[in-house]
Amino acid sequence: MRKIEFATKHLNDNQGNNLIIRRKGKFVTLFLRLGSETFNREIGKINTDTKVLHIKRNKGKHLFRKFNAYGLCYQVIEDGKLFNKIRIKDEDSEWLIPKDWIVDNKDKKFLHFKGSGGFELQVFLPLEEIEQFKRPIRF
């Protein structure tokens, strides 16, 4: 029987937000707890075997209409060492995006939602730009 490794790590930023990293076997789950909240928001799961960060999105809730784009925590993307691709899946589509394409993109759009929630710096991926990485939906 394979032993399952389990560990949790916390990283804090200067705004009171907490990135929680939970490792269980080959999966690493990332959570964000805002300084103003008492619950964790799941960012996504990394499959360390395939080196893919899996992110689920709901268009009605997560699509930033001004840019027609999905926002991602830029620090997680830029500093992440366990993945080299990001798989974003919503109700209609699925994209498999190379991490380097996001980090090296000179035209990327950033927003830092501070307000009372203290959100982290987010990079936005317009649906028109990520269309090139679209793939058939796997259920």
Residue pairs with C-beta under 8 A, 6 or more apart in sequence:
2 25
4 24
4 25
5 23
5 24
5 25
6 22
6 23
6 24
6 25
7 22
7 23
8 20
8 21
8 22
8 23
9 20
9 21
9 23
10 18
10 19
10 20
10 21
11 18
11 19
11 21
12 18
12 19
13 19
13 75
13 120
15 35
15 114
15 118
15 120
16 34
16 35
16 36
16 118
17 32
17 33
17 34
17 35
17 118
17 119
17 120
18 32
18 33
18 35
19 30
19 31
19 32
19 73
19 75
19 76
20 30
20 31
20 32
20 33
20 40
21 28
21 29
21 30
21 31
22 28
22 29
22 31
23 29
26 47
26 48
26 49
27 45
27 46
27 47
27 48
28 45
28 46
28 48
28 82
29 42
29 44
29 45
29 46
30 42
30 43
30 44
30 45
30 46
30 53
30 76
31 40
31 41
31 42
31 43
32 40
32 41
32 43
32 73
32 120
33 39
33 40
33 41
34 41
34 117
34 118
34 119
35 118
36 116
36 117
36 118
37 117
43 55
43 73
43 76
44 53
44 54
44 55
44 56
44 86
45 53
45 54
46 52
46 53
46 54
46 80
46 82
46 83
47 54
48 82
51 82
51 83
51 84
51 85
52 83
52 84
52 85
52 86
52 87
52 96
53 76
53 80
53 83
53 85
53 86
53 87
53 99
54 87
54 89
55 72
55 86
55 87
55 88
55 89
56 88
56 89
56 90
57 63
57 70
57 88
57 89
57 90
58 90
58 91
59 90
59 91
59 92
62 70
62 71
62 90
63 69
63 70
63 90
63 127
64 70
64 71
64 111
64 124
67 109
67 124
67 126
68 126
68 127
68 128
69 109
69 124
69 125
69 126
69 127
70 88
70 90
70 124
70 125
70 127
71 111
71 122
71 123
71 124
71 125
72 86
72 102
72 122
72 123
72 124
72 125
73 120
73 121
73 122
74 110
74 120
74 121
74 122
74 123
75 120
75 121
77 86
77 99
77 102
77 103
77 123
78 103
80 99
83 99
84 98
84 99
84 100
85 96
85 97
85 98
85 99
86 96
86 97
86 99
86 102
87 94
87 95
87 96
87 97
88 94
88 95
88 97
88 125
88 130
89 95
89 137
92 137
93 134
93 137
94 134
94 135
94 136
94 137
94 138
95 130
95 133
95 134
95 135
96 133
96 135
97 125
97 130
97 133
98 133
101 133
102 108
102 123
102 125
108 123
108 124
109 123
109 124
109 126
110 121
110 122
110 123
110 124
111 121
111 122
111 124
112 119
112 120
112 121
112 122
113 119
113 122
